[in-house]
């Protein structure tokens, strides 16, 4: 029977699917498997189900002569060296679609929570500082009717736009490829990155991490934003230059930030962002609903199982590798 290694305990329905086609080993610890363990485990592995915390690169692939599929338990796959997999005929799959609405909910929750200073207000009350109703107490910004700038209009960006329409927001977007059909459907306006920075009250990031998007939000970008602007990131931490963000938040160059992702994760204890009241920081929980994490598990497992059965997996990232395997 083929062997599959799952790098953390994922919801049981996913493991059940995998067990039908493979002998399954699960890394049961809370923390990811140390690199040496991962390199050892893949040696006789036919399928690997990694998380975004596991680096899959040429070194690992060279230790995994039987590996046929890397079925990532995430939609983002910046933890995987896809060209290195393709070169070796290893299929890479991800979990698109199933986490769209859940992640969009969290992005919108961060927009509301930063605008209305929810975390700060909760801490204020618990600290016993609330003496009476105050006309100037914890004033925030209105979300209703404000301008939202979406960086990226893929599945999650579009789902955030649908929510924003309910709040009567003016919606701008910037992406590498203009999407005219979606523009009409969602009532969104395509603008340059600079214009988005200048006009938005809230900016929400929905692009993958690539060489082009790394530190897209740097000191230069913050300098162009409104002093009342709020930045929300539910995509990947390194898209934001955290040192520049800290400076922008500390000096009032921008008003607030809501981050579900950081660089690195978790943040180091001396990360100065941890000291700021105008930053809400979450431990990468964008897709963390029971239903969505379960669906991600079954999807990753279905992808891996399909490959082990010799079938085309439903969510293949590198079709060139499939061609290569068939040759
Ligand atoms: C992803 O899927 O890429 C998220 O970051 C985790 O669900």
Boltz pocket constraint, residues with backbone or C-beta under 6 A from the ligand:
constraints:
  - pocket:
      binder: B
      contacts: [[A, 52], [A, 73], [A, 74], [A, 75], [A, 76], [A, 77], [A, 95], [A, 99], [A, 234], [A, 235], [A, 284], [A, 286], [A, 287]]
      max_distance: 6.0
